[in-house]
Amino acid sequence: MKKKLPPSPGKDFTVCSIAWDLEAVQNHTHAGFRHIPDEIIYRRFFQFLDFIQRHGFTVRTIAETLSEITTATSLRNSDLTDDGFRFIQYAQPRWSNRLYKDTHAEKEWAFLERWHRSYQQLQASPLE
């Protein structure tokens, strides 16, 4: 049975941010996990952001290049279209869980494309 993803709530909030990602990696490093270099964290944040921007899931451009990503960069639910908010619910947890499995930009882009295709199929199938 298809699970209907809820719409974006009226109240604005931060969906994800580079500061959160950096803090999470720092906490994991202190807990004994291997350290992920900041360059990878920044690249992954921009890669996800770039993907959703290219697919029309945002209402504005948050960053056009990796060099525009700073510790203040974040994605808010008000930055997303309704479909974008649903896609984020579907794909962002999967993306976050791949941080320690990162296989470089090209292969990670393939994961995003695969999840996008799956998301489109889910959205096209009727609710049961």
DSSP file (Angstrom, degrees, kcal/mol; ACC not computed):
  #  RESIDUE AA STRUCTURE BP1 BP2  ACC     N-H-->O    O-->H-N    N-H-->O    O-->H-N    TCO  KAPPA ALPHA  PHI   PSI    X-CA   Y-CA   Z-CA
    1    1 A M              0   0    0      0, 0.0     2,-0.3     0, 0.0   126,-0.1   0.000 360.0 360.0 360.0 136.9    0.0    0.0    0.0
    2    2 A K        -     0   0    0    124,-0.3     2,-0.5     1,-0.0   126,-0.3  -0.557 360.0-138.3 -75.3 132.5    1.3    3.4   -0.9
    3    3 A K        -     0   0    0     -2,-0.3     2,-0.5   124,-0.1    -1,-0.0  -0.821  16.2-132.7 -91.9 125.2    2.0    5.7    2.0
    4    4 A K        -     0   0    0     -2,-0.5   119,-0.0     1,-0.0    -1,-0.0  -0.659  17.4-134.7 -79.4 126.5    0.8    9.3    1.4
    5    5 A L        -     0   0    0     -2,-0.5    81,-0.1     1,-0.1    82,-0.1  -0.655  26.1-114.8 -80.8 134.6    3.5   11.8    2.4
    6    6 A P        -     0   0    0      0, 0.0    83,-0.1     0, 0.0    -1,-0.1  -0.291  30.1-107.8 -70.3 154.1    2.1   14.7    4.4
    7    7 A P        -     0   0    0      0, 0.0    75,-0.1     0, 0.0    76,-0.0  -0.239  46.5 -79.1 -73.1 168.3    2.1   18.3    2.9
    8    8 A S        -     0   0    0      1,-0.1     4,-0.1    69,-0.1    74,-0.0  -0.478  51.3-119.5 -66.8 133.1    4.4   21.0    4.2
    9    9 A P        -     0   0    0      0, 0.0    -1,-0.1     0, 0.0     0, 0.0  -0.304  19.3-115.3 -71.1 161.6    3.1   22.5    7.4
   10   10 A G  S    S+     0   0    0      2,-0.1     2,-0.3    68,-0.0    -2,-0.1   0.824  93.5  83.6 -66.8 -31.9    2.3   26.2    7.6
   11   11 A K  S    S-     0   0    0      1,-0.1     2,-0.2    66,-0.0    66,-0.1  -0.572  82.6-124.7 -78.6 133.2    5.0   27.0   10.1
   12   12 A D        +     0   0    0     -2,-0.3     2,-0.3    65,-0.1    -2,-0.1  -0.516  39.5 160.4 -77.4 142.6    8.5   27.5    8.6
   13   13 A F        -     0   0    0     -2,-0.2    64,-2.3     0, 0.0     2,-0.4  -0.977  44.6 -90.5-154.5 163.1   11.4   25.4    9.9
   14   14 A T  E     -A   76   0A   0     -2,-0.3    62,-0.3    62,-0.2     3,-0.1  -0.666  29.3-173.9 -79.6 127.6   14.9   24.3    8.9
   15   15 A V  E     -     0   0A   0     60,-3.4     2,-0.3    -2,-0.4    61,-0.2   0.883  69.8 -20.8 -86.4 -47.2   14.8   21.0    7.0
   16   16 A C  E     -A   75   0A   0     59,-1.5    59,-3.2    29,-0.0    -1,-0.4  -0.978  62.0-169.6-157.6 158.5   18.6   20.6    6.8
   17   17 A S  E  >  -A   74   0A   0     -2,-0.3     4,-1.9    57,-0.3    57,-0.2  -0.990  34.6-122.2-150.6 155.5   21.7   22.7    7.2
   18   18 A I  H  > S+     0   0    0     55,-2.1     4,-2.7    -2,-0.3     5,-0.2   0.870 114.1  57.9 -65.9 -36.1   25.4   22.5    6.6
   19   19 A A  H  > S+     0   0    0     54,-0.5     4,-2.3    52,-0.5    -1,-0.2   0.906 106.2  48.7 -61.2 -41.2   25.9   23.4   10.3
   20   20 A W  H  > S+     0   0    0      2,-0.2     4,-2.6     1,-0.2    -1,-0.2   0.916 111.7  49.3 -63.9 -42.9   23.9   20.4   11.4
   21   21 A D  H  X S+     0   0    0     -4,-1.9     4,-2.2     2,-0.2    -2,-0.2   0.921 111.7  48.1 -63.2 -44.2   25.8   18.1    9.1
   22   22 A L  H  X S+     0   0    0     -4,-2.7     4,-2.2     1,-0.2    -1,-0.2   0.911 113.4  48.2 -62.4 -42.2   29.2   19.4   10.3
   23   23 A E  H  X S+     0   0    0     -4,-2.3     4,-2.6    -5,-0.2    -2,-0.2   0.901 109.6  52.3 -65.6 -41.5   28.0   19.0   14.0
   24   24 A A  H  X S+     0   0    0     -4,-2.6     4,-2.4     2,-0.2    -2,-0.2   0.920 111.0  46.9 -62.0 -43.6   26.7   15.5   13.4
   25   25 A V  H  X S+     0   0    0     -4,-2.2     4,-2.7     2,-0.2    -1,-0.2   0.911 111.2  51.8 -65.1 -41.5   30.0   14.4   11.9
   26   26 A Q  H  X S+     0   0    0     -4,-2.2     4,-2.3     2,-0.2    -2,-0.2   0.923 110.9  48.2 -60.3 -44.0   31.9   16.0   14.7
   27   27 A N  H  X S+     0   0    0     -4,-2.6     4,-1.3     1,-0.2    -2,-0.2   0.903 112.7  48.1 -63.5 -41.5   29.8   14.2   17.2
   28   28 A H  H  <>S+     0   0    0     -4,-2.4     5,-2.5     2,-0.2     4,-0.3   0.893 110.0  52.4 -66.1 -39.1   30.3   10.9   15.4
   29   29 A T  H ><5S+     0   0    0     -4,-2.7     3,-1.5     1,-0.2    -2,-0.2   0.921 108.9  49.7 -62.3 -43.7   34.0   11.5   15.2
   30   30 A H  H 3<5S+     0   0    0     -4,-2.3    -1,-0.2     1,-0.3    -2,-0.2   0.790 107.0  56.6 -64.9 -26.1   34.1   12.1   19.0
   31   31 A A  T 3<5S-     0   0    0     -4,-1.3    -1,-0.3    -5,-0.2    -2,-0.2   0.489 130.2 -93.7 -84.3  -2.9   32.2    8.8   19.5
   32   32 A G  T < 5S+     0   0    0     -3,-1.5    -3,-0.2     1,-0.3    -2,-0.1   0.399  81.1 132.3 110.3  -3.4   34.8    6.9   17.6
   33   33 A F      < -     0   0    0     -5,-2.5    -1,-0.3    -6,-0.1     3,-0.1  -0.394  68.5 -87.2 -74.4 160.4   33.6    6.9   14.0
   34   34 A R        -     0   0    0      1,-0.1     2,-0.3    -2,-0.1    -1,-0.1  -0.351  49.1-104.7 -66.5 150.5   36.0    7.8   11.2
   35   35 A H        -     0   0    0     -6,-0.1    -1,-0.1    -3,-0.1    -9,-0.1  -0.580  24.7-148.9 -79.2 135.1   36.3   11.5   10.5
   36   36 A I        -     0   0    0     -2,-0.3     5,-0.1   -11,-0.1    -7,-0.1  -0.921  27.0-117.5-100.1 122.1   34.6   12.7    7.3
   37   37 A P    >>  -     0   0    0      0, 0.0     4,-1.6     0, 0.0     3,-1.0  -0.254  17.7-120.4 -60.1 146.0   36.5   15.7    5.9
   38   38 A D  H 3> S+     0   0    0      1,-0.3     4,-2.9     2,-0.2     5,-0.3   0.827 111.0  64.7 -55.6 -34.0   34.6   19.0    5.7
   39   39 A E  H 3> S+     0   0    0      1,-0.2     4,-2.3     2,-0.2    -1,-0.3   0.884 103.4  46.4 -59.8 -38.4   35.1   19.1    1.9
   40   40 A I  H <> S+     0   0    0     -3,-1.0     4,-2.8     2,-0.2    -1,-0.2   0.902 111.5  51.0 -70.2 -41.1   33.0   15.9    1.5
   41   41 A I  H  X S+     0   0    0     -4,-1.6     4,-2.2     2,-0.2    -2,-0.2   0.926 113.3  45.2 -62.5 -44.8   30.3   17.3    3.9
   42   42 A Y  H  X S+     0   0    0     -4,-2.9     4,-2.6     2,-0.2     5,-0.2   0.920 113.6  49.8 -64.2 -44.4   30.1   20.5    1.9
   43   43 A R  H  X S+     0   0    0     -4,-2.3     4,-2.9    -5,-0.3    -2,-0.2   0.922 112.0  47.6 -61.4 -44.4   30.1   18.7   -1.4
   44   44 A R  H  X S+     0   0    0     -4,-2.8     4,-2.4     2,-0.2     5,-0.2   0.904 111.2  50.5 -65.4 -41.0   27.3   16.4   -0.3
   45   45 A F  H  X S+     0   0    0     -4,-2.2     4,-2.3    -5,-0.2    -2,-0.2   0.946 115.6  42.6 -61.7 -47.4   25.2   19.2    1.0
   46   46 A F  H  X S+     0   0    0     -4,-2.6     4,-3.7     1,-0.2     5,-0.3   0.899 110.9  56.5 -66.2 -38.9   25.6   21.1   -2.2
   47   47 A Q  H  X S+     0   0    0     -4,-2.9     4,-2.1    -5,-0.2    -2,-0.2   0.922 110.7  43.2 -60.1 -44.7   25.1   18.0   -4.3
   48   48 A F  H  X S+     0   0    0     -4,-2.4     4,-2.3     2,-0.2     5,-0.2   0.932 116.6  47.7 -65.6 -45.5   21.7   17.3   -2.7
   49   49 A L  H  X S+     0   0    0     -4,-2.3     4,-2.2    -5,-0.2    -2,-0.2   0.920 111.8  49.7 -60.6 -45.7   20.7   21.0   -2.9
   50   50 A D  H  X S+     0   0    0     -4,-3.7     4,-2.7     1,-0.2    -1,-0.2   0.899 109.3  53.3 -60.8 -41.7   21.8   21.2   -6.5
   51   51 A F  H  X S+     0   0    0     -4,-2.1     4,-1.5    -5,-0.3    -2,-0.2   0.944 111.3  43.5 -60.3 -50.0   19.8   18.0   -7.3
   52   52 A I  H  <>S+     0   0    0     -4,-2.3     5,-2.7     1,-0.2     6,-0.5   0.855 114.0  51.6 -69.4 -31.7   16.5   19.3   -5.8
   53   53 A Q  H ><5S+     0   0    0     -4,-2.2     3,-1.5    -5,-0.2     5,-0.3   0.931 109.3  49.8 -66.6 -44.4   17.0   22.7   -7.4
   54   54 A R  H 3<5S+     0   0    0     -4,-2.7    -2,-0.2     1,-0.3    -1,-0.2   0.788 109.4  52.5 -64.4 -28.2   17.6   21.2  -10.9
   55   55 A H  T 3<5S-     0   0    0     -4,-1.5    -1,-0.3    -5,-0.2    -2,-0.2   0.290 117.7-110.2 -94.3  10.8   14.5   19.1  -10.5
   56   56 A G  T < 5S+     0   0    0     -3,-1.5    28,-0.2    -5,-0.1    -3,-0.2   0.745  78.6 129.8  73.2  23.8   12.3   22.1   -9.7
   57   57 A F      < +     0   0    0     -5,-2.7    24,-2.3    -6,-0.2     2,-0.3   0.488  58.3  67.8 -88.7  -3.0   11.7   21.2   -6.1
   58   58 A T  B     -B   80   0B   0     -6,-0.5    22,-0.3    22,-0.3    21,-0.1  -0.843  67.8-146.0-116.5 154.9   12.7   24.6   -4.8
   59   59 A V  S    S+     0   0    0     20,-2.7     2,-0.3    -2,-0.3    21,-0.1   0.538  87.6  18.7 -92.5  -9.2   10.9   28.0   -5.1
   60   60 A R  S    S-     0   0    0     19,-0.7     2,-0.7     0, 0.0    -1,-0.1  -0.966  87.4 -97.3-151.6 164.0   14.2   29.8   -5.2
   61   61 A T        -     0   0    0     -2,-0.3     3,-0.2     1,-0.2   -11,-0.1  -0.793  31.8-178.4 -88.0 120.2   17.9   29.1   -5.9
   62   62 A I  S    S-     0   0    0     -2,-0.7     2,-0.3     1,-0.3    -1,-0.2   0.863  72.7  -4.4 -85.8 -41.0   19.7   28.7   -2.5
   63   63 A A        -     0   0    0    -17,-0.1    -1,-0.3     1,-0.1   -10,-0.1  -0.950  48.8-168.1-154.8 134.0   23.2   28.2   -4.0
   64   64 A E  S    S+     0   0    0     -2,-0.3     2,-0.3    -3,-0.2    -1,-0.1   0.702  79.3  27.2 -92.3 -23.7   24.4   28.0   -7.6
   65   65 A T  S >  S-     0   0    0      1,-0.1     3,-1.4   -15,-0.0     4,-0.3  -0.930  78.8-114.2-137.1 159.5   27.9   26.7   -6.8
   66   66 A L  G >  S+     0   0    0     -2,-0.3     3,-1.8     1,-0.3    -1,-0.1   0.851 112.9  65.5 -58.5 -36.1   29.6   24.8   -4.1
   67   67 A S  G 3  S+     0   0    0      1,-0.3    -1,-0.3    -3,-0.0    -4,-0.0   0.680  92.6  62.8 -65.1 -16.1   31.6   27.9   -3.2
   68   68 A E  G <  S+     0   0    0     -3,-1.4     2,-0.5     2,-0.0    -1,-0.3   0.592  79.2 102.4 -83.2 -10.5   28.4   29.6   -2.1
   69   69 A I    <   +     0   0    0     -3,-1.8     2,-0.2    -4,-0.3    -6,-0.0  -0.624  48.0 165.6 -78.2 124.4   27.8   27.1    0.7
   70   70 A T    >   -     0   0    0     -2,-0.5     3,-1.8   -28,-0.0   -52,-0.3  -0.744  55.8 -91.5-126.6 176.3   28.7   28.5    4.1
   71   71 A T  T 3  S+     0   0    0      1,-0.3   -52,-0.5    -2,-0.2   -51,-0.1   0.673 126.5  57.6 -65.0 -14.3   28.1   27.4    7.7
   72   72 A A  T 3  S+     0   0    0    -54,-0.1    -1,-0.3   -53,-0.1     2,-0.3   0.508  80.1 113.8 -91.0  -5.7   24.9   29.6    7.5
   73   73 A T    <   +     0   0    0     -3,-1.8   -55,-2.1   -56,-0.0   -54,-0.5  -0.480  39.6 157.7 -73.2 130.8   23.5   27.8    4.5
   74   74 A S  E     -A   17   0A   0     -2,-0.3     2,-0.5   -57,-0.2   -57,-0.3  -0.960  39.1-127.5-145.9 164.0   20.3   25.9    5.2
   75   75 A L  E     -A   16   0A   0    -59,-3.2   -60,-3.4    -2,-0.3   -59,-1.5  -0.976  27.8-167.9-114.4 125.6   17.2   24.5    3.5
   76   76 A R  E >   -A   14   0A   0     -2,-0.5     3,-1.9   -62,-0.3     4,-0.3  -0.782  34.1-116.6-111.7 156.0   13.9   25.6    4.9
   77   77 A N  G >  S+     0   0    0    -64,-2.3     3,-1.3    -2,-0.3   -63,-0.1   0.806 116.2  62.5 -63.0 -26.3   10.5   24.1    4.1
   78   78 A S  G 3  S+     0   0    0    -65,-0.3    -1,-0.3     1,-0.2   -19,-0.1   0.652  95.4  61.9 -71.7 -13.4    9.5   27.5    2.7
   79   79 A D  G <  S+     0   0    0     -3,-1.9   -20,-2.7   -21,-0.1   -19,-0.7   0.568  96.7  79.6 -81.6 -10.3   12.3   27.0    0.1
   80   80 A L  B <  S-B   58   0B   0     -3,-1.3   -22,-0.3    -4,-0.3     2,-0.1  -0.720  75.4-128.7-107.0 146.8   10.5   24.0   -1.2
   81   81 A T     >  -     0   0    0    -24,-2.3     4,-2.5    -2,-0.3     5,-0.2  -0.343  42.0-101.1 -72.2 169.3    7.6   23.4   -3.5
   82   82 A D  H  > S+     0   0    0      1,-0.2     4,-1.8     2,-0.2     5,-0.1   0.931 128.7  46.2 -59.7 -43.9    4.9   21.1   -2.2
   83   83 A D  H  > S+     0   0    0      1,-0.2     4,-2.6     2,-0.2    -1,-0.2   0.878 110.3  54.7 -65.1 -37.1    6.3   18.3   -4.4
   84   84 A G  H  > S+     0   0    0      2,-0.2     4,-2.6     1,-0.2    -2,-0.2   0.891 105.3  52.3 -62.5 -40.2    9.8   19.2   -3.2
   85   85 A F  H  X S+     0   0    0     -4,-2.5     4,-1.9     2,-0.2    -1,-0.2   0.911 111.2  47.1 -63.2 -41.5    8.7   18.9    0.5
   86   86 A R  H  X S+     0   0    0     -4,-1.8     4,-1.6     2,-0.2    -2,-0.2   0.906 111.4  50.9 -66.7 -40.4    7.3   15.4   -0.3
   87   87 A F  H  X S+     0   0    0     -4,-2.6     4,-3.3     1,-0.2     5,-0.4   0.913 107.7  53.6 -62.9 -41.0   10.5   14.4   -2.2
   88   88 A I  H  X S+     0   0    0     -4,-2.6     4,-2.0     1,-0.2    -1,-0.2   0.912 107.0  51.6 -58.8 -43.2   12.6   15.6    0.8
   89   89 A Q  H  < S+     0   0    0     -4,-1.9    -1,-0.2     1,-0.2    -2,-0.2   0.871 116.5  41.5 -60.7 -35.7   10.6   13.4    3.1
   90   90 A Y  H  < S+     0   0    0     -4,-1.6     4,-0.3    -5,-0.1    -2,-0.2   0.917 129.0  22.0 -77.7 -45.6   11.3   10.5    0.8
   91   91 A A  H  X S+     0   0    0     -4,-3.3     4,-2.6     2,-0.1     5,-0.2   0.787 103.2  73.3-101.5 -31.1   15.0   11.0   -0.1
   92   92 A Q  H  X S+     0   0    0     -4,-2.0     4,-2.8    -5,-0.4     5,-0.2   0.882  97.8  49.9 -61.9 -41.0   16.7   13.1    2.5
   93   93 A P  H  > S+     0   0    0      0, 0.0     4,-2.0     0, 0.0    -1,-0.2   0.912 112.6  48.7 -62.2 -38.4   16.9   10.4    5.2
   94   94 A R  H  > S+     0   0    0     -4,-0.3     4,-0.6     2,-0.2    -2,-0.2   0.924 112.0  49.5 -63.0 -43.8   18.3    8.0    2.6
   95   95 A W  H >< S+     0   0    0     -4,-2.6     3,-1.2     1,-0.2     4,-0.2   0.928 110.6  49.2 -61.2 -47.3   20.9   10.7    1.6
   96   96 A S  H >< S+     0   0    0     -4,-2.8     3,-1.5     1,-0.3     4,-0.2   0.881 106.4  56.6 -60.9 -38.9   21.9   11.4    5.2
   97   97 A N  H 3< S+     0   0    0     -4,-2.0     3,-0.3     1,-0.3    -1,-0.3   0.648 100.1  60.9 -69.1 -14.0   22.3    7.6    5.8
   98   98 A R  T X< S+     0   0    0     -3,-1.2     3,-1.7    -4,-0.6     4,-0.4   0.450  72.8 100.9 -90.8  -1.0   24.8    7.4    2.9
   99   99 A L  G X  S+     0   0    0     -3,-1.5     3,-1.0     1,-0.3    -1,-0.2   0.902  87.0  40.6 -52.6 -47.8   27.3    9.9    4.5
  100  100 A Y  G 3  S+     0   0    0     -3,-0.3    -1,-0.3    -4,-0.2    -2,-0.1   0.459 116.6  51.8 -83.6   0.8   29.7    7.2    5.7
  101  101 A K  G <  S+     0   0    0     -3,-1.7    -1,-0.2    -4,-0.0    -2,-0.2   0.249  77.3 151.6-112.9   8.5   29.2    5.2    2.5
  102  102 A D    <   -     0   0    0     -3,-1.0     3,-0.1    -4,-0.4    -3,-0.1  -0.104  24.6-174.4 -50.6 131.2   30.0    8.1    0.1
  103  103 A T        -     0   0    0      1,-0.4     4,-0.5     2,-0.1    -1,-0.1  -0.089  54.2 -80.0-120.2  32.3   31.5    6.8   -3.1
  104  104 A H     >  -     0   0    0      1,-0.1     4,-2.1     2,-0.1    -1,-0.4   0.129  57.7 -68.8  82.4 161.3   32.3   10.2   -4.7
  105  105 A A  H  > S+     0   0    0      1,-0.2     4,-2.5     2,-0.2     5,-0.2   0.829 124.6  53.7 -55.8 -45.5   30.0   12.6   -6.5
  106  106 A E  H  > S+     0   0    0      1,-0.2     4,-1.4     2,-0.2    -1,-0.2   0.929 113.6  40.9 -61.5 -47.6   29.2   10.6   -9.7
  107  107 A K  H  > S+     0   0    0     -4,-0.5     4,-1.4    -3,-0.3    -1,-0.2   0.864 114.2  53.0 -69.7 -35.0   28.0    7.5   -7.9
  108  108 A E  H  X S+     0   0    0     -4,-2.1     4,-1.9     1,-0.2    -1,-0.2   0.875 104.7  55.8 -67.7 -35.6   26.1    9.5   -5.3
  109  109 A W  H  X S+     0   0    0     -4,-2.5     4,-2.5     1,-0.2    -1,-0.2   0.883 103.1  56.4 -60.9 -37.5   24.3   11.4   -8.1
  110  110 A A  H  X S+     0   0    0     -4,-1.4     4,-2.4     1,-0.2    -1,-0.2   0.879 104.2  52.5 -62.9 -38.0   23.2    8.0   -9.4
  111  111 A F  H  X S+     0   0    0     -4,-1.4     4,-2.7     2,-0.2     5,-0.2   0.938 109.2  49.5 -61.9 -45.4   21.6    7.3   -6.0
  112  112 A L  H  X S+     0   0    0     -4,-1.9     4,-2.2     1,-0.2    -2,-0.2   0.915 111.5  48.8 -60.0 -43.4   19.7   10.6   -6.2
  113  113 A E  H  X S+     0   0    0     -4,-2.5     4,-2.4     2,-0.2    -1,-0.2   0.911 111.4  49.7 -62.9 -42.1   18.5    9.8   -9.7
  114  114 A R  H  X S+     0   0    0     -4,-2.4     4,-2.4     1,-0.2    -2,-0.2   0.926 112.0  47.3 -63.0 -45.1   17.4    6.3   -8.6
  115  115 A W  H  X S+     0   0    0     -4,-2.7     4,-2.7     1,-0.2    -1,-0.2   0.867 110.0  54.1 -65.4 -34.7   15.5    7.7   -5.6
  116  116 A H  H  X S+     0   0    0     -4,-2.2     4,-2.6    -5,-0.2    -2,-0.2   0.927 108.7  48.1 -64.7 -44.3   13.9   10.3   -7.8
  117  117 A R  H  X S+     0   0    0     -4,-2.4     4,-2.1     2,-0.2    -2,-0.2   0.922 113.4  47.8 -61.4 -43.8   12.6    7.7  -10.3
  118  118 A S  H  X S+     0   0    0     -4,-2.4     4,-2.4     1,-0.2    -2,-0.2   0.904 111.1  51.3 -63.2 -41.2   11.2    5.6   -7.4
  119  119 A Y  H  X S+     0   0    0     -4,-2.7     4,-2.5     1,-0.2    -2,-0.2   0.923 109.0  50.5 -61.7 -44.9    9.6    8.7   -5.9
  120  120 A Q  H  X S+     0   0    0     -4,-2.6     4,-1.8     1,-0.2    -1,-0.2   0.897 110.3  49.9 -61.4 -40.6    8.0    9.6   -9.2
  121  121 A Q  H  X S+     0   0    0     -4,-2.1     4,-1.5     2,-0.2    -1,-0.2   0.907 110.6  49.9 -64.9 -41.3    6.6    6.0   -9.5
  122  122 A L  H  < S+     0   0    0     -4,-2.4    -2,-0.2     1,-0.2    -1,-0.2   0.910 111.3  48.6 -62.5 -41.9    5.2    6.2   -6.0
  123  123 A Q  H  < S+     0   0    0     -4,-2.5    -1,-0.2     1,-0.2    -2,-0.2   0.818 111.7  50.1 -68.3 -30.3    3.5    9.5   -6.7
  124  124 A A  H  < S+     0   0    0     -4,-1.8    -1,-0.2    -5,-0.2    -2,-0.2   0.737  93.1  88.7 -80.9 -23.5    2.0    8.2   -9.9
  125  125 A S  S  < S-     0   0    0     -4,-1.5     2,-0.1    -3,-0.2     0, 0.0  -0.504  85.5-109.2 -78.2 144.8    0.6    5.0   -8.4
  126  126 A P        -     0   0    0      0, 0.0  -124,-0.3     0, 0.0     2,-0.2  -0.362  32.3-106.5 -71.9 150.6   -2.9    5.3   -6.9
  127  127 A L              0   0    0      1,-0.1  -124,-0.1  -126,-0.1     0, 0.0  -0.498 360.0 360.0 -71.5 143.8   -3.5    5.2   -3.2
  128  128 A E              0   0    0   -126,-0.3    -1,-0.1    -2,-0.2  -125,-0.1   0.394 360.0 360.0-106.4 360.0   -5.0    2.0   -1.9
